Amino acid sequence: MSVRRVTGLETEYGISVPGDPGANPMLLSAQVVNAYAAPAAGSMSSALRARWDYEDEAPLRDARGFEVKRAAAHPSQLTDSPERGDAQGRRGQGRTAPGTADVVGAEPEDPTTANVILTNGARFYVDHAHPEYSSPEVLTPRAAVLYDRAGERILLDSLRRVAATAGLTPVTIYKNNTDGKGASYGTHENYLMSRATPFGDVVRHLTPFFVSRQVFTGAGRVGIGQDSATAGYQISQRADFFEVEVGLETTMKRPIINTRDEPHASVDKYRRLHVIVGDATMCEVATLLKVGTTSLVLAALEAGALEGGPAGDLQLSEPVRALHEVSHDPGLTQLVRLRDGRRMTALQLQRAYLEAAAAFVEDRLGDDADADTREVLTRWDAVLTKLEHDVFSAARELDWVAKLRLLEGYRSRDGLAWDHARLQAVDLQWSDLRPEKGLYLKLAERGQVERLLAEEDVQRAVTHPPEDTRAYFRGECLARYGPRVAAASWDSVIFDVPGRGALQRVPTLEPLRGTREHVGALLDRCATAEELVSALTGT
């Protein structure tokens, strides 16, 4: 009944070397991640040396009730076992406790498997030849925006460290989703939801929602088609790369609804909805709406409140085709066909979901709705109203609109066609993380886009975890006891302390435990990891 939900965002960043299109992106990405981890022996007291614990990961488990055999899986799906040199992928080496990942005594890792766990509870690593920042678990849309923005600061710091290090190749990093030449990289959302909700209902209700929400979550893109071969401008950077309605893949045959059943939490209680059909957005309002509207629709879905209402039967006749059609129409007049024969625009679909969510909140909470929920409902309505009357009136809130207005200015001034190389360069420069180069950042500095966050809060989030999820325990353990943390993951922290014959694995399967309220006093009492482990184990 609220937007409050355990949520996390993952962003793979584009990386390049100006003037060297043949540079190895995997090695470049490893340089970026390792450059950020390098100070660990100094100011951060070795906090960034812990490895990732893969023990409980199950990327081949499908929400439809089966598990893909490893021999039949594409290598990109085996995220629980890095291919090169990572000790976590080889059981039986090193010193372990029962049920504990191997983290000590193995061969050195391949540098391209750079993997850092941060004191803010996030993970920063190389994934599919891109530096990826996976935010800590948060509870509100504003917190999701905050820790997503903190990730941008971490990437900016990393590229500056690379540039300042002798022998390393300076790089440029973009928060975008395609190179414009046929390759796409992901921005994924994660929402913890009740396992009691039938997955068939998830598919039925969320497919039309995801197809249509790009009207406010799209990042905008010059070029139509996966390889941008057709001149034009579209709403979403990722839309053209989706080929099926439902599936387990994330890098090929991409589905609108991803079926990975890997909750990183108590499997009997939770399902993690892994959403891959979204763009990386620079505008804070767009990111807030992406997370907030999805959280509200999920709350209504779990409660059965979508049945019979305005969003009760919006199944699309051809969802993948509709996804592409909506993205290819910045005028927002494209009609998509529903299974019952009706035709609706993406804005009309979103209105139906908004009406259902607002009625649900009013029925369950009334005047007691929390501020975060009220903000999402208000902004959702306001943005749809602007898009319905004048698309460009939403330029302060939405990436694709702000970018389009900027591009149309160049086109009008210089008479440029949509296939002109200068427009493609502007598209890329929009998401450049360098303040002196990034076009979004220049607009933000001039007050031409709406900001939600204070910079001091963003800077604090770079090093400090959220206090209301288990990310607090993970981040604080790394900050306080870094040299004794051998490994960690979303659902574990593993200690290597003197006097014990095995590594000590502390499970964190309940995302709402391990908060500051829950463990803050305990951590304050324990000056060392040895004291903490003794307190937790009672020995």
N, C-alpha and C positions, 0 to 999 in steps of 0.2 A: 504493500500500500504506500510505499515511500521509495524515493530514489536511493536510499541508503542500502548499499549492497557491497559485498567484498568484490573489488574490481581491480584490474591491472591492465596496463597498456604496454605493448611491445612495438618497438620501431626499429626497422632495419634502415640504416642511413645510406644514401648514395655516396660513393667515394670515387675520386678521380685525381689524376695528376695532370695539370694543365700542360698541353703540348705533348703528352705521352699517352695516347689512347691504348697502347699495348701493355701498360704497366699492370702487374699482377695484383688484382684487387684483394686477394686473400692475404698476401703478404703485407699490403698496405694497411688492411684492416687490423692485422695483428700488431703492426707498429703503433697504430692509434690506441688500441686497448692497452698494450704493454706500456706505452708512454704514460698513460694515466696511472698505471699501477706502480711505476718506477719509484715514486717517492715513498713507497710503503715502509721502507726500512728507516725512514727519517721521521718526518712530521706526523705521519699517521701510525707510527709504532707497529709496523708490520701487519696492519689490519687487513691489507688487501692480498695476503698470501694464501688464504684458504682456497681450497679447490671446491668444485661443484660436486655435490653428492647426487648421483644418478640412481640410487638404490630403488626408489619408489616410482620411477618414471615408467610409463607404459604407453608410448606413442602409437602403438598398433592396435590398441583396444578401441573398438568402434561402438558408438552409442546405440547402434541398431541391434546389438546383442551378439557380436562375434569379435574375433581378434584375427587380424591378418597375420599369416605366417611370415616369419622373418625372411625366409628364402624368397618369398614372393614380393616383398616390399622394395620400393625404390630406396636407394641409399639415403636420399634426403629425408626420408621419414624416420630414420634410426637416430633420433635425437637423444636417445638414452645411452648411446655408445659411440662416442666420437671415433672416427675412422683411424686417426693417426696418433699413436703414442700416448693417448690419455690414459693414465692409470685407472681412472674410473671405469673404463670400458673393459678391463681385464680382471676378472675375479681371481682370487687365490694368491695375489701378490701382496706383500707388505703385511702389516700387523693390524688385524681387524678383530672386532668383536662380532658376535653373532648378529646378523642382520645389518651390518655396518658396511658402507662402501669402502673399497680399497683406496686409501689416500696417502699412505706412507710407504716408502721403500721401493717404488716402482721406477722404471726408466724415465728420463726427462721427457717432458711433453714436446711435441712438435710445436714450434713457435706460432703456427697458424691456428692452433687451438687455444689462443689466448682467451682467458676466462677469469673475470674478476667479480667478486662479491663485494658490494659497497657498503659503507657504514650507514647509508640511508635505507638499507634493506633491498636495494635493487641489484640486478645482475647486468654486467657489461661484458660482452663477449663477441667472438666472431661467429657469425651464422651465415652459411651460404655465401661466403665471400663479401660479407658486409659487416661493419660494426653494428651490433644491436644493443640497444638499451631496453631492458625489461624493468618496468617500474616496480616498486614495492606495492603490496596490497594496500588499498585505501578503501574508505567507506562512502565517500561523497564525490559527486562530479567535480566540485571545485578542487578537492584534493587530487583527483585524477589529473586535472589541468596543471596543478602545481607541480606534481612529480614528473609529469611529461615535460614541462618547461625546464625542470631541473636537469633532465636528461640532455636537453639542448645545451645547457651550460657545461655539462660534463664533456660532451663532444667538442664544444668550442675550446675548452681548456686542453683537451687531448690534441687537437690539431695544432694548437699553438706550441705545445711541448714538442711535438714532432718537428715543427719548423725550427725550433730553437736547439735541436739536438744534432750535433755533427754526425754525418754519415747517414742520416735518415732523409728520405725523400719527402719534401713538403707536399701536403695533400689539400684538396678542397672537399668539404663535406656538405651534402645537401639533405634536407629533410623532405624528400620527395619519394615517388614510388615507381618511376620508370626512367630509363635512359633515353627514351624517345626513339629507340632503334630496335625494339622488339623484346627487351628484357624488363621484367617487373620484379620488385622486391616488396616485402610485406609490411603492413602496419596492422597488428592484430590486437583485438580487445578480448578481455577475459572477464566473464561474469559468473560468480558462484551462484548456483540456483539449486532448488530442491530436486533431488533425484526422483521424487514421487511424481513429478510432472511427466506425462508420457512424451517421449521424444517425437512421436508423430504430430502432437499438438504444437511442439516447438517449430517443426518444419512448416506446418500449415499456416500458423499465424505470423511467424517471423519472416518468411520469404517475401511477402508483399511489402512488409515494413522495411526490410533491407534494400529492396529494389528501389523504393521511393525515397528513403531518407537521404539519399545522395544530394537532394536539392539543398540541403544545408550542411552536409558533411563532405561534399566534394572539394577537392583541392584545385580543380581546374587544370586543363591541359591543352596545349597546342598540338593538333594532329588527331586524326581519327584512325582507328585500327591499332592492332598491337604494335605494328612497326611505324605508325604515324604516316603511312603512305598517302592517305587522303587528307587534303588540306581542310582545315577547319578548327573549331574550338569545341571542347566538350566539358561537361561538368566534373566528371570523375577521372582521376588518373588510372584507376585500377579496373574500371568496369569492363573494358574490352578484353581483359585477360581471364575472365570467368567463362567457363565452358559447360558446366553441369549444375544441376540444382542442388544435389546432395552428394557428399562424398568425404573421404578421409584425407585426401591429398591437400597440400598447401602450396606446392611449387609447380604442379602440373595438373591438368584437368581440374582447375580450381573450381570448387563448389561455392554456391551462395551460402549454403548451410554446411558448415564443417562438422564432421561426426566424431572427431577425436574425443575419447572418453577417458580423460586423464585429469582427475579433479585436483591433484596436489593437496588433498584433504581427505577426510573420512569418506571412503568410497560408498559406504552404506547410506550416508546422509546427503552428500552433495554431488552435483554434476557441475563441471566447469564448462560453460558455453564459450567455445573458442571461435571468435568472430574474425574472419579474414577478409570480409568484403567491405573494406573501408580505406580511406585515404589518410595519409599523414597531414595534419592541418597545422598551420601556423597561428591562425586566428583563435584566440582563447574562447570566444563565444561558440565557435564551431565545434571545438573539442568538448566544451561543456555540454552542448546539445547532443553530440554523438553519444556520450556516455549517459547523460541524464535521461534522454528520451528512451534509450534502449533499456535502461534500468526500470523505468516506469512501465513500459510495455511488458517486460518480464514479470513484474509484480502482478499486473493484471492477469497475465497468462497463468501464472502459478495459482492464482485464486479462482480461476475459471470465469473471470469477469469479462473476457473477450467474446464469450459465446452469446450469440443472439443480439448483441449490440451493434453499433455502427461499424465496428471492425470485425464482426463475427464471421463474415463469409467474403473475404477479399482475395481468394485464391486466384492466381494468374494462370491464363491459358498457356503461355510460354514464358516462364520467368526469366530465363537467360536472355532471350530476345528483348524482353521488356527492360531488363537492366541496361542493355546496350542502347536501346531507343531513348530511354530517359536521359542517359548521359550525353547523347548526341544532340540534345535539344535544349540549348541554353535559354530559349524563349519560353520553356516550360508549358508548351501547349500540346505536347505529344500525348495521344491517348493510347493506353495499353489495354489489351483485352483480358477480361476476367473469364473464368471458366463458365460462369452462368450467362455469358454473352454480353454483359455490360462493358462499357468502355469508360475509363477514368484517367485523369491526369495524375502525375505523381503528387501534386499538391492536394488533390482531392483525396487520394489515399492517405496522405499524412494528416489531413483534417479529420478523417474518420478515426485514425489512431489517437489523435489528440483528444477528440470528443470522448472516446472510450476511456482514456486514461484520466481525464478530468472528472468524468462521472464516477469512476472507480474511487479516486481520491476523495471526492465529495461524499460518497456513500460511506466509506470506511473511516475517514478522518474528520471531515467537515472543517470547522475552524481550527482544529488541532493539527492540521498538516504542518510539517516542519518547514523551516525557511528554505532548505535546499529543494524540496519538492515544489514549493510554491514558485521558486525562481525558475525552475525548469519549465513548468507549465506556462508561466508568463512569457518567458523568452521564446518558447516553442510557438505560441500563438502569435507573438509579435513578429517573428521572422517570417512565418507563413503569410501573415497579412501583408508584409512588405513585398514579398515575392509575388503575391497575387496581384498587387497594384502597380508596382514598379520595381523590376529586378534590381536596378542599380541603387535603390534606397537601402538595400541590405549590404552595401559594400563595406560598412564599418564592422560587420559581424562575420562575414563569410568569405573564405579564401577565394572560391571560384568567381565570385562576383567582384571582389576587389581586384583580382588579377585581370579579369575581363575588362573592367573599366580602364585599367592601366594599359592593356594591350590595344584597346580601341583608341586610346589617346595617341599611341604611336602610329596606328593605322591611319587615323584621320590626318595627323600632322604630316606624315611622310608618304602617304599613299601606298602603304604596304599591303600586299596580299597575304592570306593566311599561311602560305607556304614559304614566306620569306624567312631566311635564317635568323634575322635580327629578333623576330618574335619568339623563335625557339630559344634564343639566348636569354630573352627576358623571362620566359617561362622558367628556365633553369635557375636564373639569378633570384627569382622570387624566394626560393627556399634555401639560399646560401646562408650558412650560419654565422658568417663573419659580419659584424655590425657595419663595417665600412663598405660591404659589398651587397648584402642581402636586401632585396627590395621591400620585403615585408617589414624587416627591421627598420628600414628608413621611414616607412609609413608610420610605424609604431612610435618612432622617436618624434615624429611631427604631430602626433595625436590624431592621425587620420584613420586609425582602427581602434576599436574599443578594447581596453585592457581590463582584466579582472583582478590581477595580482600585483602586489607590491614587490619590487625587486629584492628587498631585504628578505622577504619570505621565500622567494625562489632560491636565493643564495643559501639560506639556512637549510632548505630541503635538499641541497646538493650533498650535505654531510649528515643530516639528521633524519631518522626514520619517522613515519607516521606513528602517533602514540596510541591509536585505537584499533590496531590489528596486530597479528603476530609478527609483522615486520619490525615492530619495536624491539622484541626480544632478539631477533636475528641481528639487526643493525647495532644494537647496544652491545651485544656480545662481541661483535667484530671490533667495535670502537674501544671497549674496555679490556678485552682479553685476547686481542688479535693474534699474538704469537701462539696461543694455546688452542685456537680454533683451527682444526685440521681441515674441515670441510663444512659446507652448509648447502641447503636447498630451500625451496619454498616450504617444505614440511619437515625439516630437520636441521639441527646444529650438532656438529660432531667435535668433541674436545679430545685433545691429546695432552693428558696431564701426568706429571710424575707420580710414581708410586702405584700406578694402575697398569695391569698387564695388557690391557686392551683399550682401544679407543672407546670413548663414551658417547653414544648417540642419544641425543635428546629429541624425541619426536615432537613435532608441532602440527598435528593433524587437524586441530581445531583453529581456524583462522581468527576467531574472536577471543582466543586466549593468548597469553604472551604480550598483552597490552601493557602500557605504563601503569594503568590502574591495577592490573593483575600481578605484574612482576617487578614494578619499579622499586618498591621498598626492598625486595629480595636482592636485586642487583646492587642497590646502594649499600646493603649490609655486607656484600661479598667483594672484598678487595681483589681477590684472585680467582682465576678459573677453578683452582683446586677447591676453594671454599664454596663456589657455586655448585660444582658437581657433587660435592659432599652433601650440600643442602638439598639438592634435587633427588639424590639417591638414598638419602638417609644413612649414609655410611661415612 
